[in-house]
Amino acid sequence: MSKKVILIIAFVFVSNTFFGQAAFDKFDGQADVTSIVVNKKMFELMSKVKMEASDKQAQQYLSLIKKLDNLKVFTTSSTKATAEMKAAAEKYTKTGGLEELMRVNDSGKNIKIMVKSGTIDGQIKELVMFIDGSKANETVLMSLTGNFYLDELSVLTDKMKIPGGEDLKKATKNKK
C-alpha cells in the first residue's frame, strides 16, 4: 500500500472521529440551551474517588466511568434550538456511522437512541439519544462516547442525574 493511500485512510479516520466529537458543540454556550459536558479527564478524576467496597452500585459506577471518554447533554425548551438539535442528530446519525437502536413514542414524547458499535459484540463506542416532547416541552440531546455496554448505563444515569436519564433507563431496560 502506498504512503498516499495510508495517509488518506488515516485522514478519513481522524476526521470522522473529530466530527463525531464536535457535531453537537455548536449548542454549547447558546443562551437558550443548557449544557453539561464531561470529558475524559473528569471521568478519570471521578474514577479515583474512594467508595465503600460493599456498595455494588458504586463499584459498577466506577467501573463504567473508567470506560467513558465524553458525555455531552444539551437541553432546551426553545422551538428553534429543538429544530436545530433534531436536524443535527439526524445528520450525525447518517454521516457518523450510527444505527438506530430503538425508537419510543409515548404520549407525545419521542425518544430515539442511536449507537455506533464497538469491536466486541454488544459493546458500544458511541450512544446518541434525542428526546423531543418530554416534561415541560424540554428537548434533550445526549452524546456519550467510550467503550461500554448498554446495560451499564443505568448506574450512570442514577449517579449523575442526567437529563433524560430516566427515559434512557426505561427505554433500554430490556435491550441487553
N, C-alpha and C positions, 0 to 999 in steps of 0.2 A: 504494500500500500504506500502510495507516495505521501510525502510530507504535507502536500497541499490538501489531500483528502482528509488526513488526520486532523489538520488544523480546522477544516470546515466542520467536521464532526464535533470536535471539541467546542467550537464556537456555538454551534446549534445547541449542544447540551448545556453550556453555561448560560446562553441567552434564555433558554426555556426555564432554567432554574431561577434566574434573576427575574424573569417576567412573572413567574408564579409567586414569588415573594413580594413583588411590587404591584401586582394587579389591583389591589384594593387600597393602596397607600393614599390615593387621592382623597379618600374620605377622612383620613386622619387630619384633624385640625379644622374641619369645616364647622362653622358656627352652629348648624342645625343637626350635627351628628356627634354622638357621644362615642368615644374611642377607648378601647382597652387593648394595649399592645404589650405583650410579654415576650422577650427574646430569650435566646438560648442561655445567655449569661445569667439572667434572672432565674431560669429553671435550674441551672447548676447551683446557684446560691441557695435556692429553696430546697434542693435535694440534700444539702448538708445540715439541715435543721434536725436536731435530735428529737425523736419521738418515742413514746412508750412502745417497747418491743411487743407488748401484748395487744396493742391496738392494730388489728388486722387491716382495717380500712386505711389507717395512716401509713402502714407499710406498703400497701398497694399504691397509694398516692405517691410515695417517694419513689417506688419502682417505676411508675409511669412517667413522672416528670423528668427522670433521667433520660427518657427516650424522646422527649419533645424538643423541637427547635424553635418554633414560633407559634404564638397564639395571637390572633387579631380578631377583635369583636367590635363591630360598629352597629350602633342602634340609632334610630331616628323615628320621628313622628311626621316629618316633612314629606309631603307627597312628591316634591321634586327630587329630594335625596333618595326616596324609596325607588322611584323610577330609575335613577342613575345606578343604584345598588343592584337592582334587578337586571338591568342591561349588562353591568359589569360581571355579575355572577354568570349570566347566560353566555356571554362572550368567553369568559375564562373557562367555563366548562367545555366549550367547543374547542378552544385553542390550547388548553392546558393539559389535554390528555386525561381528563376526568370522566368517569362514568357515573350515571345516576345509580345510587344505591337504593334509594326509596323516595317516595313522594306521598305525603299525607295531606288530605283536605278534610278538615274537621271544623264544622260550624263557621265557615268563613276564614279560618286560619289555614294558610297553605305553607307546608314545610317541605323543602327539597333538600336532600342530603346527597352530595356527590363525593366520590372518592377517587384517589389515584392509588392503585395497589402497590404494595411493596414487593420485594423479591421473594419473600417467603409467603406461602399460601395463607391467606387470612390477614396478612399484615397490611397496614395502611401507611402510605407515605404522606398523604395529604387528605384532609377532610374539609369540605366546604359545605356550610349549612346556610340556607336562606329561608327566613320565616317572614311571611307577609300576612298582616291582619291579626297579629297577636294582641294581647291586652292593651287597651288604650290606643289601638291602631299603631302600635310600635312595630317597626321593621327591624329585623336582626340579620346581620351578615357576619358569619364567623368563618375564619380560616385557621386550620390547625395543621402544622407540619411536624414531621418527625418519623419515627418508625414504631408504630404502636398497633394495638389490636382494638377493634371496636368495643369489645366487652370491658375494656379497661377505662373507658371514658366516663362512666357514671361516677366514679370516685373523684375525678377531676371536676365535674360539674357540681358535685356536692361541696367539695372543699373550697373552690374558688368562687362559687355563687355567680357563675357565668350567665349573662342574659341569654335566654333561650335554652339554657342547660336542661331544664325540666322537660322541655319539648324534645330535645335530643335524646334524653334518657328514656322517655316513653316511646319515642319512635324507633329506637334501636334495641329496645328490651328483648325482643325475640329474634334479632338479626345477629346471631353469633356464628 
